[in-house]
Amino acid sequence: MPATGFPTHEMTFRLDGRTAFLSGAAGHLGRAMARSLAQAGAHVILNGRTAAKLEAFRDELAGAGFAASVAAFDVTDSAAAQDFFGGLSRLDVLINNAITGGLPNKDSISGLESFRMALESGVVAAHHNIHAALPALEAAAAAIGHASVINITSIYGHVSPTFEVYGAGMAASPPQYGAAKGGLLQLTRYLAVQLAPRRIRVNSLSPGIFPWDEVGTRFPDFIERASARTPIGRTGQAHEIGGPTVFLASDASSYMTGADLLVDGGWTAW
């Protein structure tokens, strides 16, 4: 602590000695979030359904000098999630990022199974993860003053897709995705209030358009239209999700709960 009595920025944004669980860790934004958390000093537990992908990513992080481990299970398997979180003595950061449910063409109607799976993986599983991890989160709060839950939502939890941005042959964001993300936004607010007395902060992070590299190669017109639709004039790069994630995970956001952090280049500002 410096002489002024205020912690330095270097201190508040660090996650040394802390453990963070991240679902969907092998995905496009999951990898970026995991790397940023690890760079900030956290031990990152990489969760997903495919052990081989997670193990390869863990080894990649370890090769760069970062700490990570693998927890390969489907978050919709409530028994597996309960077993895992029940075995943790402490968890400082819980990030609900995983969602499945398909990407139909924008002119099609989603099937019931796709809709159900999006809600199960994106909302029900997030709720169960938080409650299964409560003892471990409370242990972290007792040790450092608070624990942090971050729900990864989306601009499409706030607004409908602009279908004109999507071109022929390209799948638009389906209705079940927006419904799940909107539900997760409201769950975030509810649990923020419910868990505040336990010193567990619950916030959400809503990314905008962050395309995979191959999307730009296959659909350059989409990138052009999406960039024109964004006030900042371009789409997001995966690494740009890292800073906001570390912010919500760290002491830098210690007076924030029930908030949603939009990382969308201004997409929802107009």
Secondary structure by P-SEA (a helix, b strand, c coil): cccccccccccccccccbbbbbcccccaaaaaaaaaaaaaccccccccccaaaaaaaaaaaaaaccccccccccccaaaaaaaaaaacccccbbbbcbbbbbbccccccccaaaaaaaaaaccaaaaaaaaaaaaaaaaaaaaccbbbbbbbccccccccccccccccccccccaaaaaaaaaaaaaaaaaaaaaccccbbbbbbbbcccccaaaaaacaaaaaaaaaacccccccccccaaaaaaaaacccccccccbbbbcccccccc
